[in-house]
Amino acid sequence: MHLKQITLLHFKNYTEATLLFSKKINYFTGANGMGKTNLLDAIYYLSFCKSCFHTTDSQNISFDADFFMLQGVFQQEGIEDEVYCGVKRGQKKIFKRNKKEYEILAKHIGLFPLVMISPADTDLITGGSEPRRKFIDGIISQFDPLYLETLMQYTAVLQQRNALLKHFAHTRTFDSLALEVWDEQLILHGTYIHKTRVLFLNEFTPVFKTHYNYISENKEQVDLQYISTVEESYKESLQHALKKDCALEHTSVGVHRDDITFLLNENLVRKFASQGQQKTYLLALKLAQYEFIKNKTAKKPLLLLDDVYDKLDAQRLEKLITLVSSDSFGQVFITDTQAERLHSFFALTADKKIFVIDNASVTEVAASL
């Protein structure tokens, strides 16, 4: 599977651009702030129906425009798929595959799998539990549509339960039967999500360890542990937390509060790992994500590498480039401020393209330059 071409219209700092891609290595080079990462985000949009960076679609419309449009052509096994995304200010987003509009965007997730490695990945270690939950949810959702659907149903039920708790607090009333309706659904969906996450982590952890050992040359021991806020049964946990939930006006236990602990030599990575070890940890997580999705979907995901050259030391960078240049990886998109670095890292890769980005103006140059 690969992305043959993409067209951008009024997307972020791009007025209009069309790019035809290599099946293997695509290199976006230019000074900082010129729009390299915006191109990666446009590709991300075509896979996930949303931006990697902005939660509101209208934030991606060029400042002086009323809409943005993205259009891409994917090819897999000789079959082409055209994907279209259009957003107008104040209107519903339109997302189409082969000119047929999606009624439910979740149906698109997983068709064109993608993994992105960027500086924002540090939130997996330094941030709260939400980035880590989103990380595993994002992996599972790309190969398990039922999980994604259940996750969406859980979120909707959780919102309803929280609204009811706020109503109790503001009206100084309590209706146990009304709460029980939402509790039953929360337990049903939450139990499935919890079970699926635990099973996933049991499969994913050995893959992650293999990649960490490859990058670190077996210097440390690592592990991933799922930490649940549900200590007894789901029902008992909700009952025991009810008084607290009423005071807080939101649900304090459940899979929406669970976490994944990152361990290095049985210690917390966040507290005891060096910067180099943290970088190795993050890189191994992302490479394991790629391999896991590839094995589950029988597709090589698109791989987006944003500003990795300045974030990794020479050893880790060499390990990464060796991997992504191999046949185990498919199409790769890379941003970098220095075009000349391409020659040392991908000198033996024949199938590559270089795009120079200058203030959202794209120029393809000869790969030999």
WOCORBEL-V708544 format. One record per residue. N is the residue number from 1. RES is the residue in three letters. PHI is phi as a letter, one per 20 degrees, with the letter a starting at -180 (999 if undefined). NEAR is the number of other C-alpha atoms within 8 Angstrom. D_CENTER is the distance of its C-alpha to the mean C-alpha in Angstrom with 1 decimal. Layout:
[[N:RES:PHI:NEAR:D_CENTER] [N:RES:PHI:NEAR:D_CENTER]]
This chain:
[[1:MET:999:12:18.4] [2:HIS:b:10:18.0] [3:LEU:e:12:17.8] [4:LYS:f:12:21.5] [5:GLN:b:11:21.4] [6:ILE:b:13:19.9] [7:THR:c:12:22.0] [8:LEU:d:15:21.2] [9:LEU:c:11:23.7] [10:HIS:l:14:23.7] [11:PHE:e:15:20.0] [12:LYS:l:10:19.8] [13:ASN:e:11:22.5] [14:TYR:e:13:23.1] [15:THR:f:10:26.1] [16:GLU:a:9:25.9] [17:ALA:a:10:24.6] [18:THR:c:8:24.4] [19:LEU:c:7:23.1] [20:LEU:d:7:24.0] [21:PHE:d:9:21.9] [22:SER:f:11:22.8] [23:LYS:f:11:21.7] [24:LYS:d:9:20.9] [25:ILE:d:13:20.5] [26:ASN:c:14:19.9] [27:TYR:d:13:20.7] [28:PHE:d:13:20.4] [29:THR:c:14:22.9] [30:GLY:q:13:24.6] [31:ALA:f:8:25.3] [32:ASN:f:7:22.8] [33:GLY:n:6:22.3] [34:MET:e:10:23.2] [35:GLY:p:13:20.0] [36:LYS:f:13:18.2] [37:THR:f:8:14.8] [38:ASN:f:9:15.5] [39:LEU:f:8:15.8] [40:LEU:f:11:12.4] [41:ASP:f:11:11.1] [42:ALA:f:12:13.6] [43:ILE:f:9:12.3] [44:TYR:g:13:8.7] [45:TYR:g:11:10.8] [46:LEU:f:14:12.7] [47:SER:e:13:10.1] [48:PHE:d:9:8.4] [49:CYS:m:12:11.6] [50:LYS:a:9:10.4] [51:SER:f:13:9.9] [52:CYS:f:8:7.1] [53:PHE:d:5:10.2] [54:HIS:d:8:12.7] [55:THR:f:7:12.9] [56:THR:d:6:16.2] [57:ASP:g:11:16.5] [58:SER:f:10:19.9] [59:GLN:f:7:18.8] [60:ASN:e:11:17.7] [61:ILE:f:14:21.3] [62:SER:g:14:23.6] [63:PHE:g:6:26.0] [64:ASP:d:4:29.1] [65:ALA:d:8:27.7] [66:ASP:d:8:27.5] [67:PHE:b:12:24.6] [68:PHE:c:15:21.9] [69:MET:c:13:21.4] [70:LEU:c:14:19.0] [71:GLN:b:12:20.2] [72:GLY:c:13:19.1] [73:VAL:c:12:20.8] [74:PHE:e:13:19.2] [75:GLN:c:12:21.6] [76:GLN:b:8:21.6] [77:GLU:l:5:24.9] [78:GLY:m:5:26.9] [79:ILE:d:6:25.6] [80:GLU:e:8:24.1] [81:ASP:c:9:21.8] [82:GLU:d:11:21.7] [83:VAL:d:14:18.9] [84:TYR:c:14:19.9] [85:CYS:c:13:18.4] [86:GLY:c:11:21.0] [87:VAL:c:14:21.1] [88:LYS:d:11:24.4] [89:ARG:g:7:25.1] [90:GLY:m:5:26.1] [91:GLN:c:6:25.3] [92:LYS:f:6:22.9] [93:LYS:f:9:20.0] [94:ILE:d:10:21.1] [95:PHE:c:12:18.8] [96:LYS:c:11:20.7] [97:ARG:c:11:20.7] [98:ASN:l:7:24.0] [99:LYS:m:8:25.5] [100:LYS:d:6:25.0] [101:GLU:f:8:23.2] [102:TYR:f:11:20.8] [103:GLU:e:4:22.2] [104:ILE:c:5:19.1] [105:LEU:f:9:15.8] [106:ALA:f:8:14.2] [107:LYS:f:7:16.5] [108:HIS:e:10:14.5] [109:ILE:f:14:11.2] [110:GLY:n:10:11.6] [111:LEU:f:7:14.4] [112:PHE:c:9:12.8] [113:PRO:f:13:10.0] [114:LEU:b:11:7.8] [115:VAL:c:11:6.5] [116:MET:c:9:6.5] [117:ILE:d:12:8.9] [118:SER:b:9:10.3] [119:PRO:g:9:12.8] [120:ALA:f:5:10.6] [121:ASP:f:9:9.5] [122:THR:f:9:13.1] [123:ASP:f:9:12.2] [124:LEU:f:11:11.3] [125:ILE:e:10:15.0] [126:THR:e:7:16.8] [127:GLY:e:9:15.2] [128:GLY:f:8:16.2] [129:SER:f:10:15.1] [130:GLU:g:9:12.6] [131:PRO:g:10:9.6] [132:ARG:f:11:10.6] [133:ARG:f:12:11.0] [134:LYS:f:8:7.6] [135:PHE:f:9:6.4] [136:ILE:f:9:9.1] [137:ASP:f:10:8.9] [138:GLY:f:8:5.7] [139:ILE:f:10:7.6] [140:ILE:f:11:10.8] [141:SER:f:12:10.2] [142:GLN:f:12:9.8] [143:PHE:c:10:13.3] [144:ASP:c:8:14.9] [145:PRO:f:12:15.7] [146:LEU:f:6:18.1] [147:TYR:f:11:15.7] [148:LEU:f:12:13.6] [149:GLU:f:9:17.0] [150:THR:f:11:18.3] [151:LEU:f:10:15.5] [152:MET:f:8:16.3] [153:GLN:f:9:20.0] [154:TYR:f:12:19.7] [155:THR:f:8:18.3] [156:ALA:f:8:21.2] [157:VAL:f:11:23.7] [158:LEU:g:11:22.6] [159:GLN:f:8:23.2] [160:GLN:f:9:26.6] [161:ARG:f:13:27.6] [162:ASN:f:11:26.8] [163:ALA:f:10:28.7] [164:LEU:f:9:31.6] [165:LEU:f:12:31.7] [166:LYS:f:11:31.9] [167:HIS:f:10:34.7] [168:PHE:g:12:36.5] [169:ALA:f:11:36.4] [170:HIS:f:6:37.6] [171:THR:d:6:40.3] [172:ARG:l:7:41.3] [173:THR:c:7:41.3] [174:PHE:b:5:39.7] [175:ASP:c:7:39.3] [176:SER:f:6:38.5] [177:LEU:f:6:38.5] [178:ALA:f:7:36.0] [179:LEU:f:10:33.6] [180:GLU:f:8:34.2] [181:VAL:g:8:32.9] [182:TRP:f:12:29.4] [183:ASP:f:11:29.6] [184:GLU:f:8:30.2] [185:GLN:f:10:27.2] [186:LEU:f:11:25.0] [187:ILE:f:10:26.5] [188:LEU:f:8:26.0] [189:HIS:f:12:22.3] [190:GLY:f:11:21.6] [191:THR:f:9:23.5] [192:TYR:f:9:21.6] [193:ILE:f:12:18.2] [194:HIS:f:9:19.7] [195:LYS:f:8:21.3] [196:THR:f:9:18.2] [197:ARG:f:10:16.1] [198:VAL:f:9:19.2] [199:LEU:f:8:19.8] [200:PHE:f:9:16.3] [201:LEU:f:11:16.6] [202:ASN:f:8:20.1] [203:GLU:e:8:18.9] [204:PHE:f:10:15.9] [205:THR:g:10:17.9] [206:PRO:f:8:20.5] [207:VAL:f:11:18.1] [208:PHE:f:13:16.5] [209:LYS:f:11:20.2] [210:THR:f:8:21.2] [211:HIS:f:12:18.8] [212:TYR:f:16:19.8] [213:ASN:f:11:23.4] [214:TYR:f:8:23.1] [215:ILE:f:11:21.9] [216:SER:e:9:24.2] [217:GLU:l:7:27.0] [218:ASN:l:9:27.4] [219:LYS:e:6:28.3] [220:GLU:c:8:26.6] [221:GLN:d:8:25.7] [222:VAL:c:11:22.2] [223:ASP:b:10:21.1] [224:LEU:c:10:18.5] [225:GLN:c:9:20.1] [226:TYR:e:10:19.1] [227:ILE:d:8:21.0] [228:SER:d:10:22.1] [229:THR:e:9:23.9] [230:VAL:e:10:25.9] [231:GLU:e:7:28.8] [232:GLU:d:6:31.2] [233:SER:f:7:30.7] [234:TYR:g:11:28.3] [235:LYS:f:8:31.3] [236:GLU:f:8:33.2] [237:SER:f:12:30.3] [238:LEU:f:11:30.1] [239:GLN:f:7:33.9] [240:HIS:f:7:34.2] [241:ALA:e:10:31.7] [242:LEU:f:8:33.3] [243:LYS:f:7:35.6] [244:LYS:f:8:32.8] [245:ASP:f:12:30.6] [246:CYS:f:12:33.5] [247:ALA:f:7:34.1] [248:LEU:e:7:30.4] [249:GLU:m:11:30.1] [250:HIS:b:11:26.8] [251:THR:e:10:25.7] [252:SER:e:8:25.4] [253:VAL:c:11:24.6] [254:GLY:p:13:22.3] [255:VAL:f:11:18.8] [256:HIS:f:6:17.4] [257:ARG:d:11:19.0] [258:ASP:f:12:18.3] [259:ASP:b:11:16.8] [260:ILE:c:11:16.1] [261:THR:e:9:18.6] [262:PHE:e:12:18.1] [263:LEU:d:12:21.6] [264:LEU:c:13:23.4] [265:ASN:l:7:27.0] [266:GLU:m:8:26.8] [267:ASN:d:8:26.1] [268:LEU:f:11:23.1] [269:VAL:f:11:21.0] [270:ARG:g:9:20.6] [271:LYS:e:6:24.5] [272:PHE:d:8:25.9] [273:ALA:e:11:23.8] [274:SER:f:6:24.7] [275:GLN:f:6:22.4] [276:GLY:f:7:22.6] [277:GLN:f:8:21.8] [278:GLN:f:12:18.7] [279:LYS:f:10:17.5] [280:THR:f:12:18.4] [281:TYR:f:9:16.6] [282:LEU:f:11:13.2] [283:LEU:f:10:13.9] [284:ALA:f:13:15.0] [285:LEU:f:11:12.0] [286:LYS:f:11:9.7] [287:LEU:f:10:12.7] [288:ALA:f:12:13.2] [289:GLN:g:11:9.8] [290:TYR:f:13:11.0] [291:GLU:f:9:14.4] [292:PHE:f:10:13.7] [293:ILE:f:16:11.9] [294:LYS:f:11:14.7] [295:ASN:f:8:17.4] [296:LYS:f:7:16.4] [297:THR:d:7:16.1] [298:ALA:m:7:18.7] [299:LYS:c:9:16.6] [300:LYS:e:13:15.5] [301:PRO:f:15:11.9] [302:LEU:f:13:11.8] [303:LEU:d:13:11.1] [304:LEU:d:12:10.6] [305:LEU:d:12:12.5] [306:ASP:d:13:13.1] [307:ASP:l:11:16.3] [308:VAL:f:13:16.3] [309:TYR:f:8:20.1] [310:ASP:e:6:21.0] [311:LYS:d:8:18.7] [312:LEU:c:10:20.0] [313:ASP:f:8:23.7] [314:ALA:f:6:25.6] [315:GLN:f:7:25.3] [316:ARG:f:10:21.6] [317:LEU:f:11:21.2] [318:GLU:f:9:23.8] [319:LYS:f:9:22.1] [320:LEU:f:8:18.8] [321:ILE:f:10:20.7] [322:THR:f:8:22.9] [323:LEU:f:9:20.1] [324:VAL:f:11:18.3] [325:SER:e:9:21.8] [326:SER:f:7:22.7] [327:ASP:f:6:22.9] [328:SER:f:7:20.3] [329:PHE:d:11:17.6] [330:GLY:e:14:17.6] [331:GLN:f:16:16.9] [332:VAL:c:13:15.7] [333:PHE:c:13:15.3] [334:ILE:c:12:16.4] [335:THR:d:13:17.5] [336:ASP:a:13:20.5] [337:THR:e:8:23.6] [338:GLN:d:8:26.0] [339:ALA:f:8:26.6] [340:GLU:f:6:29.2] [341:ARG:f:7:26.7] [342:LEU:g:10:25.7] [343:HIS:f:7:29.1] [344:SER:f:7:29.1] [345:PHE:e:8:25.8] [346:PHE:c:9:25.8] [347:ALA:f:8:29.6] [348:LEU:e:4:29.9] [349:THR:e:8:27.1] [350:ALA:f:5:29.1] [351:ASP:e:8:26.4] [352:LYS:b:12:24.8] [353:LYS:c:13:24.8] [354:ILE:d:12:25.0] [355:PHE:d:12:24.3] [356:VAL:e:11:25.8] [357:ILE:d:15:24.4] [358:ASP:c:10:27.0] [359:ASN:l:8:26.5] [360:ALA:m:10:24.3] [361:SER:d:8:26.9] [362:VAL:d:9:25.8] [363:THR:c:7:28.3] [364:GLU:e:8:27.9] [365:VAL:d:9:30.1] [366:ALA:f:7:31.7] [367:ALA:f:7:29.7] [368:SER:e:3:32.9] [369:LEU:f:4:33.0]]
